[in-house]
Amino acid sequence: MKAVILGAGQGKRLLPLTENQPKALLSVAGRRVVEWQIEALAESGVREVVFVSGFNSEMVDETLAGYRAQGGACPVRIIHNPFYTVADNISSCWVAAPEMNEDFILLNGDTLFQAPLVRQLLSSPEAPVTLAVDRKASYDEDDMKVYLDGTRLTDIGKKLPVDAVDGESIGCMVFRGDGPSIFARYLALVLRDPENLRLWYLSVIKRMAHDGIDVRTALISGHPWCEVDYPLDLKRAQAMVTDWQGAAAEASDKAALGSA
């Protein structure tokens, strides 16, 4: 399994923290967001990560080169999106289209999670596309909301009326079987219209679902995750990761006592 991380954006809502570095390189509990992602993906069986860079790509190159030199969890390649200033993340998918020649995970470069969440997604019944979704008591205008028919996705978008929302997409999905080629074909179709350069790539997923492609969802409730869009999100991410580290230390101590 391959993973493609979309990390071309600057993350202007996090300024001044992202004045010089993309948000995927922000530090959370001593490790960069992208490093947390790579570690979790590798623990889930991912054998290769492709990172799509854009803003300050030289810093991305240097950071990930250092990560590789220190014995990173799995191989990482970088491809550059030269259109990141004039298009949304649909353009990052476009430049990554040659990578869509096998089963792969696609995720946003600002989502923190652990390996069990990815394994939950990968354990779902096979479909061309499966989105990781979560549920909560209420939703706001910034949530990527979803409508479902069972586990089948029927609609997705931030502007969906909240009175019938079934959950939110967390920005992580898997393409299997014919899914990679179908997604690449739809990307090419949508981008024939230059007006669509400002679309999110999830608009393509929405179109696929509306056209009858079997787009499924996997519920990952119970597995903590955090999307880092605002400074407050960074504080929440710090607290979440600190909890992870505490739980890992406690488990290590118990294991040591058990083997003593």
The 8 nearest C-alpha neighbors of each residue, nearest first, counted from 0:
[[1, 45, 103, 46, 102, 2, 44, 47],
 [0, 2, 103, 47, 45, 48, 46, 104],
 [3, 1, 104, 48, 103, 105, 49, 47],
 [2, 4, 49, 105, 50, 48, 104, 106],
 [5, 3, 50, 106, 108, 107, 6, 51],
 [6, 4, 107, 51, 108, 7, 106, 50],
 [5, 7, 108, 52, 51, 8, 4, 23],
 [8, 6, 53, 52, 54, 51, 5, 83],
 [9, 7, 10, 6, 54, 53, 21, 83],
 [8, 10, 21, 54, 11, 22, 17, 7],
 [9, 11, 12, 22, 8, 13, 21, 17],
 [12, 10, 13, 14, 9, 17, 18, 15],
 [11, 13, 10, 14, 229, 228, 230, 17],
 [14, 12, 229, 11, 230, 16, 10, 17],
 [15, 13, 16, 17, 11, 12, 18, 10],
 [14, 16, 18, 17, 13, 11, 19, 12],
 [17, 15, 14, 13, 18, 20, 19, 25],
 [18, 16, 20, 14, 15, 19, 21, 13],
 [17, 19, 15, 16, 14, 20, 11, 9],
 [20, 18, 17, 21, 55, 16, 9, 15],
 [19, 21, 17, 18, 22, 55, 24, 9],
 [22, 20, 9, 23, 17, 24, 54, 10],
 [21, 23, 25, 24, 10, 17, 9, 20],
 [22, 24, 32, 33, 108, 21, 25, 109],
 [25, 23, 31, 22, 21, 32, 33, 26],
 [26, 24, 22, 31, 23, 32, 27, 21],
 [25, 27, 31, 30, 29, 32, 24, 28],
 [28, 26, 30, 29, 237, 31, 32, 25],
 [29, 27, 30, 237, 26, 240, 241, 31],
 [30, 28, 27, 26, 31, 237, 25, 32],
 [31, 29, 26, 27, 28, 34, 32, 35],
 [30, 32, 26, 24, 34, 25, 33, 27],
 [33, 31, 23, 35, 34, 24, 25, 26],
 [32, 34, 36, 23, 35, 31, 37, 24],
 [33, 35, 37, 31, 36, 32, 38, 30],
 [36, 34, 32, 38, 33, 37, 39, 31],
 [37, 35, 33, 39, 34, 38, 40, 32],
 [36, 38, 34, 40, 39, 35, 41, 33],
 [37, 39, 41, 35, 36, 40, 72, 34],
 [40, 38, 114, 113, 42, 36, 37, 41],
 [41, 39, 43, 37, 42, 45, 38, 36],
 [40, 42, 45, 38, 43, 44, 39, 72],
 [43, 41, 39, 40, 44, 114, 38, 45],
 [44, 42, 40, 41, 114, 118, 45, 117],
 [43, 45, 41, 42, 46, 40, 0, 118],
 [46, 44, 41, 0, 40, 1, 47, 43],
 [45, 47, 0, 1, 73, 44, 41, 48],
 [46, 48, 1, 74, 45, 73, 75, 2],
 [49, 47, 75, 2, 3, 1, 74, 76],
 [50, 48, 3, 76, 77, 75, 2, 4],
 [49, 51, 77, 4, 3, 52, 76, 78],
 [52, 50, 78, 5, 6, 79, 7, 77],
 [53, 51, 7, 79, 6, 56, 80, 50],
 [54, 52, 7, 80, 56, 79, 83, 8],
 [53, 55, 56, 9, 7, 8, 21, 52],
 [56, 54, 57, 58, 53, 20, 59, 21],
 [55, 57, 59, 53, 58, 54, 52, 60],
 [58, 56, 60, 59, 55, 61, 54, 62],
 [59, 57, 61, 56, 60, 55, 62, 20],
 [58, 60, 56, 62, 57, 61, 63, 55],
 [61, 59, 57, 58, 63, 62, 64, 56],
 [60, 62, 58, 64, 59, 63, 65, 57],
 [63, 61, 59, 65, 64, 60, 58, 66],
 [62, 64, 66, 65, 60, 61, 59, 67],
 [65, 63, 67, 61, 66, 62, 60, 68],
 [64, 66, 68, 62, 63, 67, 61, 69],
 [67, 65, 63, 69, 64, 71, 68, 62],
 [68, 66, 71, 64, 70, 69, 65, 63],
 [69, 67, 65, 70, 66, 64, 71, 63],
 [68, 70, 66, 67, 71, 65, 64, 72],
 [69, 71, 67, 68, 72, 66, 73, 65],
 [72, 70, 67, 66, 73, 69, 74, 68],
 [71, 73, 38, 41, 70, 37, 74, 42],
 [74, 72, 71, 47, 41, 46, 75, 48],
 [75, 73, 47, 48, 76, 46, 71, 72],
 [76, 74, 48, 49, 47, 73, 77, 50],
 [75, 77, 49, 50, 48, 78, 74, 47],
 [78, 76, 50, 49, 51, 79, 52, 75],
 [77, 79, 51, 52, 50, 80, 76, 49],
 [80, 78, 52, 51, 53, 81, 77, 56],
 [79, 81, 53, 82, 91, 83, 52, 94],
 [82, 80, 83, 79, 53, 84, 52, 94],
 [83, 81, 80, 85, 84, 86, 90, 53],
 [82, 84, 86, 85, 81, 53, 80, 7],
 [85, 83, 82, 86, 81, 87, 8, 54],
 [84, 86, 82, 83, 87, 196, 197, 81],
 [87, 85, 196, 197, 83, 82, 84, 90],
 [88, 86, 197, 89, 198, 199, 90, 196],
 [87, 89, 91, 90, 199, 200, 92, 86],
 [88, 90, 200, 92, 199, 91, 87, 198],
 [91, 89, 93, 88, 92, 87, 86, 94],
 [92, 90, 88, 93, 94, 89, 80, 95],
 [91, 93, 95, 89, 90, 94, 96, 88],
 [92, 94, 90, 96, 91, 95, 89, 186],
 [93, 95, 91, 96, 92, 80, 90, 97],
 [94, 96, 92, 93, 98, 97, 91, 99],
 [95, 97, 93, 99, 98, 94, 183, 92],
 [98, 96, 99, 95, 100, 94, 93, 183],
 [99, 97, 96, 95, 100, 101, 3, 49],
 [100, 98, 179, 96, 97, 101, 180, 183],
 [99, 101, 98, 179, 97, 180, 102, 96],
 [102, 100, 99, 103, 179, 175, 98, 176],
 [101, 103, 175, 174, 0, 176, 179, 1],
 [104, 102, 1, 2, 174, 0, 173, 101],
 [103, 105, 173, 2, 172, 3, 1, 174],
 [106, 104, 3, 172, 171, 2, 4, 173],
 [107, 105, 171, 4, 170, 5, 3, 108],
 [106, 108, 5, 170, 109, 4, 110, 171],
 [107, 109, 6, 5, 23, 4, 110, 106],
 [108, 110, 227, 107, 226, 23, 111, 22],
 [111, 109, 226, 225, 108, 107, 227, 112],
 [110, 112, 225, 224, 226, 36, 109, 32],
 [113, 111, 224, 223, 110, 116, 225, 114],
 [112, 114, 39, 115, 116, 117, 111, 224],
 [113, 115, 39, 117, 116, 43, 42, 118],
 [116, 114, 118, 117, 113, 119, 222, 43],
 [115, 117, 119, 114, 118, 222, 113, 219],
 [118, 116, 120, 114, 119, 115, 121, 43],
 [117, 119, 115, 121, 120, 116, 43, 122],
 [120, 118, 116, 122, 117, 121, 115, 219],
 [119, 121, 117, 118, 122, 123, 217, 131],
 [120, 122, 118, 123, 119, 117, 173, 124],
 [121, 123, 119, 120, 118, 124, 125, 117],
 [122, 124, 121, 120, 217, 125, 119, 129],
 [125, 123, 126, 122, 121, 129, 217, 215],
 [124, 126, 123, 175, 127, 129, 176, 128],
 [125, 127, 128, 175, 129, 124, 215, 213],
 [178, 128, 126, 175, 174, 177, 176, 213],
 [129, 127, 174, 214, 126, 178, 173, 215],
 [128, 130, 215, 216, 173, 172, 214, 126],
 [131, 129, 172, 216, 217, 132, 171, 215],
 [130, 132, 217, 172, 171, 216, 168, 218],
 [133, 131, 168, 218, 167, 169, 217, 219],
 [132, 134, 220, 167, 166, 219, 218, 168],
 [133, 135, 166, 167, 220, 132, 165, 136],
 [136, 134, 137, 133, 166, 138, 167, 220],
 [135, 137, 134, 138, 166, 165, 164, 139],
 [138, 136, 135, 139, 161, 134, 164, 166],
 [139, 137, 142, 161, 140, 136, 135, 144],
 [140, 138, 141, 142, 137, 161, 157, 144],
 [139, 141, 142, 157, 158, 138, 143, 159],
 [140, 142, 139, 157, 143, 138, 158, 144],
 [143, 141, 144, 140, 139, 157, 167, 138],
 [142, 144, 157, 156, 167, 168, 141, 145],
 [145, 143, 167, 156, 142, 157, 155, 166],
 [144, 146, 155, 167, 166, 154, 165, 164],
 [147, 145, 154, 165, 153, 164, 152, 155],
 [148, 146, 152, 153, 151, 149, 150, 165],
 [149, 147, 151, 150, 152, 153, 146, 165],
 [148, 150, 151, 147, 152, 216, 215, 146],
 [149, 151, 216, 215, 148, 147, 152, 217],
 [152, 150, 215, 148, 147, 149, 214, 216],
 [151, 153, 147, 215, 214, 154, 146, 150],
 [152, 154, 147, 146, 208, 151, 148, 209],
 [155, 153, 146, 145, 152, 205, 156, 208],
 [156, 154, 145, 144, 205, 146, 143, 153],
 [157, 155, 143, 144, 158, 159, 145, 154],
 [156, 158, 143, 144, 142, 159, 140, 141],
 [157, 159, 156, 160, 140, 144, 143, 161],
 [158, 160, 157, 156, 161, 144, 155, 164],
 [161, 159, 162, 158, 163, 164, 157, 144],
 [160, 162, 164, 163, 159, 138, 139, 144],
 [163, 161, 160, 164, 159, 165, 138, 137],
 [164, 162, 161, 165, 160, 146, 159, 145],
 [163, 165, 161, 146, 166, 162, 145, 144],
 [166, 164, 146, 145, 147, 163, 134, 167],
 [167, 165, 134, 145, 133, 164, 144, 132],
 [168, 166, 144, 143, 132, 145, 133, 169],
 [167, 169, 132, 143, 170, 131, 144, 133],
 [168, 170, 132, 171, 131, 167, 133, 143],
 [171, 169, 106, 107, 168, 172, 110, 131],
 [170, 172, 106, 131, 105, 169, 130, 107],
 [173, 171, 130, 105, 129, 104, 131, 106],
 [172, 174, 104, 129, 103, 128, 105, 175],
 [175, 173, 128, 178, 103, 179, 127, 102],
 [176, 174, 102, 127, 178, 177, 126, 128],
 [175, 177, 178, 127, 102, 174, 179, 126],
 [176, 178, 180, 127, 179, 181, 175, 174],
 [127, 177, 179, 174, 175, 181, 176, 180],
 [180, 178, 99, 182, 174, 181, 177, 183],
 [181, 179, 183, 182, 178, 177, 184, 99],
 [182, 180, 184, 178, 183, 179, 177, 185],
 [181, 183, 185, 179, 184, 180, 178, 186],
 [184, 182, 186, 180, 185, 181, 96, 179],
 [183, 185, 181, 187, 182, 186, 180, 188],
 [184, 186, 188, 182, 187, 183, 189, 181],
 [187, 185, 183, 189, 188, 184, 190, 182],
 [188, 186, 184, 190, 185, 189, 183, 191],
 [187, 189, 185, 186, 190, 191, 184, 192],
 [188, 190, 186, 191, 187, 185, 192, 195],
 [191, 189, 192, 187, 188, 195, 186, 193],
 [190, 192, 189, 188, 193, 187, 195, 186],
 [191, 193, 190, 194, 195, 189, 196, 188],
 [194, 192, 195, 196, 190, 191, 197, 189],
 [195, 193, 192, 196, 197, 190, 198, 191],
 [194, 196, 193, 197, 198, 192, 190, 189],
 [195, 197, 86, 194, 198, 193, 87, 190],
 [198, 196, 87, 86, 195, 194, 199, 89],
 [199, 197, 195, 196, 87, 89, 200, 202],
 [200, 198, 89, 201, 88, 202, 87, 197],
 [199, 201, 89, 202, 203, 88, 198, 204],
 [202, 200, 204, 203, 199, 205, 155, 156],
 [201, 203, 205, 200, 204, 199, 206, 198],
 [202, 204, 206, 201, 205, 200, 207, 186],
 [205, 203, 201, 207, 202, 206, 208, 200],
 [206, 204, 202, 208, 203, 207, 155, 154],
 [207, 205, 209, 203, 208, 204, 210, 202],
 [206, 208, 204, 210, 212, 205, 209, 203],
 [207, 209, 205, 212, 211, 210, 206, 214],
 [210, 208, 206, 211, 207, 205, 153, 212],
 [211, 209, 207, 208, 212, 206, 205, 213],
 [210, 212, 208, 209, 213, 207, 214, 206],
 [213, 211, 208, 207, 210, 214, 209, 127],
 [212, 214, 211, 215, 127, 208, 126, 151],
 [215, 213, 128, 152, 208, 212, 151, 129],
 [216, 214, 151, 129, 152, 150, 128, 213],
 [215, 217, 130, 129, 150, 131, 151, 132],
 [216, 218, 131, 120, 132, 130, 123, 219],
 [217, 219, 132, 133, 220, 131, 216, 120],
 [218, 220, 133, 222, 132, 116, 221, 217],
 [221, 219, 133, 222, 218, 134, 132, 223],
 [220, 222, 223, 219, 133, 116, 218, 224],
 [221, 223, 220, 116, 219, 224, 115, 113],
 [224, 222, 221, 112, 225, 113, 239, 220],
 [225, 223, 112, 111, 222, 110, 226, 113],
 [224, 226, 111, 110, 236, 227, 112, 223],
 [225, 227, 110, 109, 228, 111, 232, 224],
 [226, 228, 232, 109, 233, 229, 225, 110],
 [227, 229, 226, 232, 12, 13, 10, 230],
 [228, 230, 13, 232, 231, 12, 227, 233],
 [231, 229, 233, 232, 13, 234, 228, 227],
 [230, 232, 234, 233, 229, 235, 228, 227],
 [233, 231, 235, 227, 229, 230, 234, 236],
 [232, 234, 236, 230, 231, 235, 227, 237],
 [235, 233, 237, 231, 236, 232, 238, 230],
 [236, 234, 232, 238, 237, 233, 239, 231],
 [235, 237, 233, 239, 234, 238, 225, 232],
 [236, 238, 234, 240, 235, 27, 239, 28],
 [237, 239, 241, 235, 236, 240, 242, 234],
 [240, 238, 236, 242, 241, 237, 235, 243],
 [239, 241, 243, 242, 237, 238, 236, 244],
 [240, 242, 244, 238, 243, 239, 237, 245],
 [241, 243, 245, 239, 240, 244, 246, 238],
 [244, 242, 240, 246, 241, 245, 247, 239],
 [243, 245, 247, 241, 242, 246, 248, 240],
 [244, 246, 242, 248, 247, 243, 241, 249],
 [245, 247, 249, 243, 248, 244, 250, 242],
 [248, 246, 244, 250, 245, 249, 243, 251],
 [249, 247, 251, 245, 250, 246, 244, 252],
 [248, 250, 246, 252, 251, 247, 245, 253],
 [251, 249, 247, 253, 252, 248, 246, 254],
 [252, 250, 248, 254, 249, 253, 247, 255],
 [251, 253, 255, 249, 254, 250, 248, 256],
 [254, 252, 256, 250, 255, 251, 257, 249],
 [255, 253, 257, 251, 252, 256, 250, 258],
 [254, 256, 252, 258, 253, 257, 251, 259],
 [255, 257, 253, 259, 254, 258, 252, 251],
 [258, 256, 254, 255, 259, 253, 252, 251],
 [257, 259, 255, 256, 254, 253, 252, 251],
 [258, 256, 257, 255, 254, 253, 252, 251]]
